Amino acid sequence: KKLMRRFGFNSNEGTFDPFTDLLFNGLLGFAFMFALAFMLIKPTPEEAKIDPNAEYIITVTWPDEHPDDVDTYVEDPQGNIVWYHTREAGLMHLDRDDRGNYKDTIVIDGVKINNPLNQETVTLRGVMSGEYVVNIYHYLSNSVEEVPVKVKVEKVNPKIKVIFYDTLFLEGKGNELTAARFILDKEGKVLSVHKKPKRLTILTRDRK
């Protein structure tokens, strides 16, 4: 008994409670699993960075779930134009021809999935000096009300900077508006931005 007391084994120091011990071990295990899951989910600084591989991004949006079809036209200094029939031209790329709420709902395994976002994006994967023209075109109108369309031009590298942002209103089928015309130097720096109208749809009639 003296030997047991010497090493801390004393049968008189209370009774063993298996439920308390089990509860403590369970909480300890839960805390460990939570910490491990957090470390796995948290992105590293390298993973958190977004590199769109573009110099400029042009984004055109109109109200979610709106039925009208709005098209984006962008012309570069060499006269190349990206639009829904020519998704790549020069250093420009149109990511998607968004047609309003057309085909915004798909069925997967019997479940309907809806994408309410109306958005088209044009990326400039490189720059050349000269003027770029950004137009929006009301291709199809399903309502009598004008459609508010937001146009944003962002310089991506070396850091994101908005060089143009405005809301324009398309008034019906066939309405074409010039949102922005911006001039870049050979280094990709913006020299000026203005909105003098220029029709691009007429220039694409022989390019289908």
C-alpha positions in Angstrom: 0.0 0.0 0.0 2.9 2.4 0.8 4.3 1.7 -2.7 0.9 2.4 -4.3 0.6 5.7 -2.4 4.2 6.7 -3.5 3.3 6.4 -7.2 -0.1 8.1 -6.8 -2.3 5.1 -6.7 -4.7 5.7 -3.9 -7.9 3.7 -3.8 -9.4 6.2 -1.4 -9.2 9.2 -3.7 -12.7 8.8 -5.2 -14.3 6.4 -7.6 -13.8 6.1 -11.4 -16.7 7.5 -13.5 -16.6 5.9 -17.0 -19.4 8.2 -18.4 -17.4 11.4 -17.6 -14.3 9.9 -19.1 -16.1 8.9 -22.2 -17.7 12.3 -22.6 -14.3 14.1 -22.1 -12.7 11.8 -24.8 -15.6 12.4 -27.2 -15.3 16.2 -26.8 -11.5 16.0 -27.3 -11.9 13.9 -30.4 -14.5 16.3 -31.8 -12.3 19.3 -31.2 -9.4 17.5 -33.0 -11.5 16.7 -36.0 -12.8 20.2 -36.2 -9.3 21.7 -36.2 -8.2 19.2 -38.8 -11.1 20.0 -41.1 -10.5 23.7 -40.7 -6.8 23.3 -41.7 -7.8 21.3 -44.8 -10.5 23.8 -45.9 -8.5 27.0 -45.4 -6.8 27.9 -48.7 -3.1 28.7 -48.8 -2.2 32.2 -50.0 -1.2 30.7 -53.4 -4.6 29.0 -53.8 -6.5 32.1 -52.8 -5.0 34.2 -55.6 -7.1 34.5 -58.8 -5.3 34.7 -62.0 -7.7 35.1 -64.9 -4.9 35.2 -67.5 -6.2 38.5 -68.8 -5.2 42.1 -69.0 -8.7 43.6 -69.1 -12.1 42.2 -68.3 -15.3 43.7 -69.7 -18.5 42.6 -67.9 -22.0 43.2 -69.1 -25.0 42.3 -66.9 -28.7 42.9 -66.8 -31.4 42.0 -64.2 -31.5 38.3 -63.1 -34.1 36.1 -64.7 -34.9 38.9 -67.3 -36.2 37.3 -70.5 -34.6 39.8 -72.9 -31.4 38.9 -74.9 -28.6 41.5 -74.7 -25.5 41.0 -76.8 -22.0 42.4 -76.3 -19.8 43.7 -79.1 -16.2 44.7 -78.6 -13.9 46.1 -81.3 -10.1 46.2 -81.0 -7.7 48.7 -82.6 -7.2 46.4 -85.6 -10.9 46.2 -86.4 -11.4 42.7 -84.9 -14.8 42.3 -83.3 -16.0 39.7 -80.8 -19.7 39.0 -80.7 -21.9 35.9 -80.6 -20.9 34.7 -84.0 -17.2 35.3 -83.5 -16.3 34.4 -79.9 -12.5 34.8 -80.4 -10.8 37.6 -82.4 -7.3 39.0 -82.0 -6.5 38.9 -78.3 -10.2 39.1 -77.3 -12.5 36.3 -76.1 -16.3 36.3 -75.4 -16.9 33.6 -72.7 -20.6 33.1 -73.3 -23.5 34.3 -75.4 -26.1 34.8 -72.7 -29.6 34.8 -74.2 -31.7 36.0 -71.2 -33.6 33.3 -69.5 -33.3 31.0 -72.6 -31.8 27.7 -71.5 -31.2 29.0 -68.0 -32.9 25.9 -66.6 -31.4 22.4 -67.0 -32.6 19.1 -65.6 -30.0 16.7 -64.0 -31.3 13.4 -62.6 -34.8 14.7 -62.6 -33.9 17.9 -60.6 -34.3 21.3 -62.2 -31.3 23.6 -61.7 -31.8 27.3 -62.5 -29.1 29.9 -63.3 -30.8 33.3 -63.0 -27.6 35.3 -63.8 -27.6 37.3 -67.1 -24.0 38.2 -67.8 -21.5 38.2 -70.7 -17.8 38.7 -70.2 -15.1 39.6 -72.7 -11.5 39.2 -71.7 -8.5 40.9 -73.3 -5.7 38.4 -73.0 -3.1 40.9 -74.2 -3.0 44.6 -75.1 -2.2 46.6 -78.2 -2.1 50.3 -78.5 -5.2 52.1 -79.9 -8.9 52.3 -79.3 -11.3 49.7 -78.1 -15.1 50.1 -78.5 -17.6 48.4 -76.2 -21.2 48.2 -77.5 -24.4 46.6 -76.2 -27.2 45.5 -78.5 -30.9 44.6 -77.7 -31.1 41.5 -79.8 -34.5 40.2 -78.5 -37.1 42.1 -76.5 -39.9 40.3 -74.6 -41.3 43.3 -72.7 -42.2 46.9 -73.3 -40.0 48.3 -70.5 -36.5 49.4 -71.1 -33.7 47.2 -69.8 -31.0 48.5 -67.4 -27.6 47.1 -68.5 -24.5 47.5 -66.4 -21.2 47.7 -68.2 -17.9 47.5 -66.4 -14.3 47.6 -67.7 -11.6 46.5 -65.4 -7.8 46.5 -65.7 -6.6 43.3 -64.1 -2.8 43.5 -64.0 -0.8 44.3 -62.0 -3.9 44.9 -59.8 -7.6 45.2 -60.4 -8.7 48.7 -61.2 -12.1 49.8 -62.6 -11.6 52.2 -65.5 -15.3 52.4 -66.5 -18.6 51.6 -65.0 -22.0 52.8 -66.0 -25.7 51.7 -66.4 -27.3 52.1 -69.8 -30.9 51.6 -70.8 -31.8 49.6 -73.9 -35.2 50.6 -75.3 -36.2 47.7 -77.5 -35.2 45.2 -80.2 -32.5 46.6 -82.4 -31.4 49.3 -80.0 -27.5 49.6 -80.0 -25.6 51.8 -77.6 -21.9 52.5 -77.3 -21.0 52.0 -73.6 -17.4 53.0 -73.7 -14.5 53.7 -76.0 -11.1 53.6 -74.3 -7.6 54.2 -75.7 -4.6 52.2 -74.5 -0.9 53.0 -75.1 1.6 50.3 -76.0 2.1 49.5 -72.3 -1.6 48.9 -71.7 -2.1 52.2 -69.8 -5.5 53.9 -70.3 -5.0 57.3 -72.0 -8.7 58.3 -72.3 -12.3 57.0 -72.1 -15.3 58.5 -73.9 -18.7 57.4 -75.2 -19.0 58.8 -78.7 -21.4 56.5 -80.5 -20.2 54.0 -83.1 -22.3 51.2 -84.6 -20.6 47.8 -84.6 -23.5 45.5 -85.6 -23.4 46.9 -89.2 -19.7 46.0 -89.4 -20.4 42.4 -88.6 -23.1 41.7 -91.2 -20.6 40.3 -93.7 -18.7 38.3 -91.1 -21.3 35.6 -90.3 
